[in-house]
Amino acid sequence: MIDVIVAGAGPNGLMLACELALAGLHPVVLERRREATGEPRANGIVGQAVRLLDRRGLHARLSGTDTPPQPLPAFVFGAFPLDLTMLADNPHYVLGVPQARLETVLAERAAELGVDVRRGRDLVDLRQDADTVEAVLADGTRLTARYLVGADGGHSVVRRLAGIDFPGVTHDRSVSRSATVTVPASFVDPQTGGLLIPGYGLVPPFQHTRTPHGLIAWAPFPGRPALLSTTEWPAAPQTDDTPMSLPELRSSVTRVLGAELPLTAPDGPGLLRRLTSGNTRIAARYRDGRVLLVGDAAHVHPAIGGPGLNLGLQDAVNLGWKLAATVHGWAPEGLLGTYETERRPVAERVVMSTRAQSALIAPGDDVTGLRDLFAELLTNPEVTGHIAALMSGADVRYPADPADPLAGRTAPDVTVDSGAGPVRLAELTRTARPLLLDSVGAYAEIAAPWKDRVDVVTGTLHGTTASALLIRPDCFVAWSAEAETGATVSADRLRAALTRFHGSPQAPSSTSPYGLMPPTLTPES
């Protein structure tokens, strides 16, 4: 029997499959497309998902450098530039790789882990009982698994077959146009890389520029064709269903800016896309029996601010270890249910953020007045920090012990020195195993009964005030101990956290429930 069927070989489905394989399961990924299309979609990864990819050893592959992720000095929110240099602790990361490249790297990683990816397999029906779920494919093949996860996008077949409602709203108030283009060199500002347009002025790069007539964005990506986008709010809904053309975008630019910009197509294949409607929806539930949803199958929202991959990849990593623990049989009661209780509020905050940004870019004098006020607020570092945390997902805190300041939050970028030099946390979390970091040597013995599923590293911790950290496989803190905390109290809380997230300890076994060996820096494991 298959452990888990994952429907969809996009980034979220492949990320989930990798997580399951790291945890010792044997997932099967079904993808209706015979080949990866390479179709331009997301233009990069925004937020804490960049750090997450680093903690799985994937950032170097994607960025082409061994340099750890660095916070971005500036970003944009609702067509406002965000000056992130004013923040003492900037949480906002960006990795400018197209989604097609991300899918390629994740597919390569899945192959290394032995994941069975079956392309050209179209799921048409599913049935489940108390113990199994059966996937029925278009060619009549029937596959039986313990669980099935829909990672098949906003039009999810899995969600529909499971009978899960997708409440929300669809609107056709705006028309967005995007294309990969080239422009004459004389129109490019050599100082900023923005567009210098006679009759208008500067359109800065990698920002949204709002005018009384619409929105324009110019993204001159290094090493690939530049992307130009506009958004307009026509008096009547768009009814033209003919394919988008470059002259159509050129006309839109003229209407938005009141000035003309020469555009030509880039060499080779490019993007021409028109969107005339937008969806904001969250699934009525993320689970129906043995069927679960991740990514766009569970939630869709406006793309402004680029939160989609940040949300979906973290869905996958949150679900992966919980599903694996359930299949292995040592998950504490209710652990799988925490996937939705933890991730749904995050989706709701993303919806709030994208709706707020959509309102701030809309036309109208009242919106302009709101923007004037908002511009004043953004001069306050606390306001900018709050928005940066919201957009990056750094403000996420899962339900946890309120007396523990770190529990429920993403783990800080600590280093551990066991005497042979500092080791980054990202080097210790690539196996996706639970991890106890102990700087005082007082807690390794407490965690020993869980050594079949929790690794222990002792050494001096740098980058945190905590003397010890229990880190979940999704790199969120389950428990922390301050240096001044009483050892007995900390020990009791550690045992409670180990049991809450990793079940009751079992008799020692020579077989780990995980697929890979623990990190080499873990003699206690």
Solvent accessible surface area in square Angstrom, and as a share of the most:
residue,aa,sasa,rsa
1,M,137,0.61
2,I,28,0.14
3,D,16,0.08
4,V,0,0.00
5,I,0,0.00
6,V,0,0.00
7,A,6,0.05
8,G,9,0.09
9,A,0,0.00
10,G,16,0.15
11,P,8,0.05
12,N,22,0.11
13,G,0,0.00
14,L,1,0.00
15,M,2,0.01
16,L,0,0.00
17,A,0,0.00
18,C,5,0.03
19,E,6,0.03
20,L,0,0.00
21,A,12,0.10
22,L,5,0.02
23,A,3,0.02
24,G,21,0.20
25,L,8,0.04
26,H,141,0.63
27,P,4,0.03
28,V,8,0.05
29,V,0,0.00
30,L,5,0.02
31,E,11,0.05
32,R,167,0.61
33,R,36,0.13
34,R,181,0.66
35,E,131,0.59
36,A,59,0.46
37,T,79,0.46
38,G,47,0.45
39,E,84,0.38
40,P,54,0.34
41,R,104,0.38
42,A,32,0.25
43,N,50,0.26
44,G,15,0.14
45,I,1,0.00
46,V,12,0.07
47,G,0,0.00
48,Q,9,0.04
49,A,0,0.00
50,V,1,0.01
51,R,29,0.11
52,L,11,0.05
53,L,1,0.00
54,D,14,0.07
55,R,4,0.02
56,R,10,0.04
57,G,21,0.20
58,L,4,0.02
59,H,12,0.06
60,A,42,0.32
61,R,88,0.32
62,L,11,0.05
63,S,40,0.26
64,G,69,0.67
65,T,58,0.34
66,D,132,0.68
67,T,72,0.42
68,P,49,0.31
69,P,18,0.11
70,Q,114,0.51
71,P,51,0.32
72,L,56,0.28
73,P,79,0.50
74,A,52,0.40
75,F,35,0.14
76,V,10,0.06
77,F,7,0.03
78,G,0,0.00
79,A,8,0.06
80,F,16,0.07
81,P,79,0.50
82,L,3,0.02
83,D,69,0.36
84,L,1,0.01
85,T,97,0.56
86,M,64,0.29
87,L,26,0.13
88,A,119,0.92
89,D,122,0.63
90,N,23,0.12
91,P,22,0.14
92,H,1,0.00
93,Y,21,0.08
94,V,47,0.27
95,L,13,0.06
96,G,50,0.48
97,V,15,0.08
98,P,41,0.26
99,Q,19,0.09
100,A,34,0.26
101,R,98,0.36
102,L,0,0.00
103,E,19,0.09
104,T,61,0.36
105,V,1,0.00
106,L,0,0.00
107,A,36,0.28
108,E,81,0.36
109,R,42,0.15
110,A,0,0.00
111,A,71,0.55
112,E,101,0.45
113,L,35,0.17
114,G,62,0.60
115,V,14,0.08
116,D,54,0.28
117,V,51,0.29
118,R,65,0.24
119,R,68,0.25
120,G,20,0.20
121,R,82,0.30
122,D,63,0.32
123,L,15,0.08
124,V,70,0.40
125,D,45,0.23
126,L,17,0.08
127,R,119,0.43
128,Q,63,0.28
129,D,89,0.46
130,A,88,0.68
131,D,98,0.51
132,T,26,0.15
133,V,0,0.00
134,E,42,0.19
135,A,0,0.00
136,V,15,0.08
137,L,2,0.01
138,A,68,0.53
139,D,103,0.53
140,G,49,0.47
141,T,47,0.27
142,R,132,0.48
143,L,22,0.11
144,T,56,0.32
145,A,0,0.00
146,R,87,0.32
147,Y,12,0.05
148,L,0,0.00
149,V,0,0.00
150,G,0,0.00
151,A,13,0.10
152,D,44,0.23
153,G,25,0.24
154,G,23,0.23
155,H,170,0.76
156,S,3,0.02
157,V,46,0.27
158,V,0,0.00
159,R,21,0.08
160,R,156,0.57
161,L,42,0.21
162,A,13,0.10
163,G,50,0.48
164,I,8,0.04
165,D,96,0.50
166,F,35,0.14
167,P,74,0.46
168,G,40,0.38
169,V,79,0.45
170,T,75,0.44
171,H,49,0.22
172,D,68,0.35
173,R,151,0.55
174,S,20,0.13
175,V,3,0.02
176,S,33,0.21
177,R,16,0.06
178,S,15,0.09
179,A,0,0.00
180,T,21,0.12
181,V,1,0.01
182,T,59,0.34
183,V,25,0.14
184,P,54,0.34
185,A,90,0.70
186,S,97,0.62
187,F,33,0.14
188,V,52,0.30
189,D,16,0.08
190,P,120,0.75
191,Q,157,0.70
192,T,69,0.40
193,G,23,0.23
194,G,0,0.00
195,L,0,0.00
196,L,79,0.39
197,I,3,0.02
198,P,97,0.61
199,G,79,0.76
200,Y,81,0.31
201,G,29,0.28
202,L,71,0.35
203,V,0,0.00
204,P,35,0.22
205,P,26,0.16
206,F,103,0.43
207,Q,51,0.23
208,H,42,0.19
209,T,21,0.12
210,R,46,0.17
211,T,11,0.06
212,P,110,0.69
213,H,117,0.52
214,G,1,0.01
215,L,8,0.04
216,I,1,0.00
217,A,21,0.16
218,W,8,0.03
219,A,13,0.10
220,P,39,0.25
221,F,29,0.12
222,P,120,0.76
223,G,92,0.88
224,R,68,0.25
225,P,53,0.33
226,A,15,0.11
227,L,19,0.09
228,L,0,0.00
229,S,27,0.18
230,T,2,0.01
231,T,19,0.11
232,E,18,0.08
233,W,63,0.22
234,P,55,0.34
235,A,120,0.93
236,A,65,0.51
237,P,75,0.47
238,Q,50,0.22
239,T,126,0.73
240,D,61,0.32
241,D,135,0.70
242,T,75,0.43
243,P,123,0.78
244,M,15,0.07
245,S,44,0.29
246,L,24,0.12
247,P,78,0.49
248,E,36,0.16
249,L,0,0.00
250,R,83,0.30
251,S,55,0.36
252,S,0,0.00
253,V,0,0.00
254,T,45,0.26
255,R,118,0.43
256,V,1,0.00
257,L,12,0.06
258,G,60,0.58
259,A,10,0.08
260,E,130,0.58
261,L,1,0.01
262,P,57,0.36
263,L,4,0.02
264,T,83,0.48
265,A,70,0.54
266,P,17,0.10
267,D,143,0.74
268,G,59,0.56
269,P,133,0.84
270,G,47,0.45
271,L,17,0.08
272,L,92,0.46
273,R,72,0.26
274,R,38,0.14
275,L,99,0.49
276,T,44,0.25
277,S,63,0.41
278,G,19,0.18
279,N,58,0.30
280,T,10,0.06
281,R,63,0.23
282,I,25,0.13
283,A,0,0.00
284,A,50,0.39
285,R,86,0.31
286,Y,0,0.00
287,R,89,0.32
288,D,37,0.19
289,G,45,0.43
290,R,49,0.18
291,V,0,0.00
292,L,0,0.00
293,L,0,0.00
294,V,0,0.00
295,G,0,0.00
296,D,59,0.31
297,A,0,0.00
298,A,0,0.00
299,H,2,0.01
300,V,23,0.13
301,H,26,0.12
302,P,32,0.20
303,A,86,0.67
304,I,22,0.11
305,G,12,0.11
306,G,32,0.31
307,P,14,0.09
308,G,28,0.26
309,L,17,0.09
310,N,10,0.05
311,L,4,0.02
312,G,1,0.01
313,L,1,0.00
314,Q,23,0.10
315,D,1,0.00
316,A,0,0.00
317,V,1,0.01
318,N,1,0.00
319,L,0,0.00
320,G,0,0.00
321,W,8,0.03
322,K,0,0.00
323,L,0,0.00
324,A,3,0.02
325,A,0,0.00
326,T,41,0.24
327,V,30,0.17
328,H,60,0.27
329,G,61,0.58
330,W,17,0.06
331,A,28,0.22
332,P,28,0.18
333,E,182,0.82
334,G,50,0.48
335,L,5,0.03
336,L,12,0.06
337,G,34,0.33
338,T,41,0.24
339,Y,2,0.01
340,E,39,0.18
341,T,85,0.49
342,E,7,0.03
343,R,2,0.01
344,R,51,0.19
345,P,64,0.40
346,V,16,0.09
347,A,0,0.00
348,E,85,0.38
349,R,86,0.32
350,V,19,0.11
351,V,10,0.06
352,M,94,0.42
353,S,8,0.05
354,T,1,0.00
355,R,119,0.43
356,A,42,0.32
357,Q,3,0.01
358,S,36,0.24
359,A,53,0.41
360,L,6,0.03
361,I,16,0.08
362,A,23,0.18
363,P,51,0.32
364,G,41,0.39
365,D,130,0.67
366,D,129,0.67
367,V,27,0.15
368,T,57,0.33
369,G,40,0.39
370,L,81,0.41
371,R,28,0.10
372,D,89,0.46
373,L,95,0.47
374,F,37,0.16
375,A,47,0.36
376,E,120,0.54
377,L,76,0.38
378,L,17,0.08
379,T,103,0.60
380,N,67,0.34
381,P,68,0.43
382,E,144,0.65
383,V,39,0.22
384,T,1,0.01
385,G,20,0.20
386,H,117,0.52
387,I,12,0.06
388,A,1,0.01
389,A,20,0.16
390,L,21,0.11
391,M,16,0.07
392,S,0,0.00
393,G,13,0.13
394,A,27,0.21
395,D,44,0.23
396,V,16,0.09
397,R,85,0.31
398,Y,6,0.02
399,P,83,0.52
400,A,31,0.24
401,D,50,0.26
402,P,123,0.77
403,A,86,0.67
404,D,3,0.02
405,P,76,0.48
406,L,42,0.21
407,A,2,0.01
408,G,5,0.05
409,R,90,0.33
410,T,33,0.19
411,A,0,0.00
412,P,33,0.21
413,D,78,0.40
414,V,1,0.01
415,T,35,0.20
416,V,0,0.00
417,D,41,0.21
418,S,55,0.35
419,G,74,0.71
420,A,101,0.79
421,G,26,0.25
422,P,95,0.60
423,V,34,0.19
424,R,65,0.24
425,L,2,0.01
426,A,4,0.03
427,E,81,0.36
428,L,7,0.04
429,T,4,0.03
430,R,105,0.38
431,T,21,0.12
432,A,5,0.04
433,R,9,0.03
434,P,0,0.00
435,L,2,0.01
436,L,0,0.00
437,L,0,0.00
438,D,0,0.00
439,S,39,0.25
440,V,92,0.53
441,G,48,0.47
442,A,54,0.42
443,Y,11,0.04
444,A,18,0.14
445,E,148,0.66
446,I,24,0.12
447,A,0,0.00
448,A,46,0.36
449,P,66,0.41
450,W,12,0.04
451,K,98,0.41
452,D,21,0.11
453,R,0,0.00
454,V,0,0.00
455,D,1,0.01
456,V,5,0.03
457,V,0,0.00
458,T,35,0.20
459,G,13,0.13
460,T,72,0.42
461,L,18,0.09
462,H,92,0.41
463,G,61,0.59
464,T,32,0.19
465,T,113,0.66
466,A,5,0.04
467,S,11,0.07
468,A,0,0.00
469,L,0,0.00
470,L,0,0.00
471,I,1,0.00
472,R,6,0.02
473,P,2,0.01
474,D,8,0.04
475,C,3,0.02
476,F,12,0.05
477,V,3,0.02
478,A,11,0.09
479,W,3,0.01
480,S,2,0.01
481,A,0,0.00
482,E,38,0.17
483,A,84,0.65
484,E,145,0.65
485,T,43,0.25
486,G,43,0.42
487,A,68,0.53
488,T,102,0.59
489,V,88,0.51
490,S,0,0.00
491,A,12,0.09
492,D,78,0.41
493,R,59,0.21
494,L,0,0.00
495,R,112,0.41
496,A,63,0.49
497,A,10,0.08
498,L,0,0.00
499,T,57,0.33
500,R,115,0.42
501,F,12,0.05
502,H,0,0.00
503,G,1,0.01
504,S,75,0.48
505,P,61,0.38
506,Q,91,0.40
507,A,81,0.63
508,P,115,0.72
509,S,70,0.45
510,S,123,0.79
511,T,101,0.59
512,S,46,0.30
513,P,23,0.15
514,Y,18,0.07
515,G,45,0.43
516,L,69,0.34
517,M,159,0.71
518,P,33,0.21
519,P,20,0.13
520,T,149,0.87
521,L,40,0.20
522,T,9,0.05
523,P,110,0.69
524,E,67,0.30
525,S,48,0.31
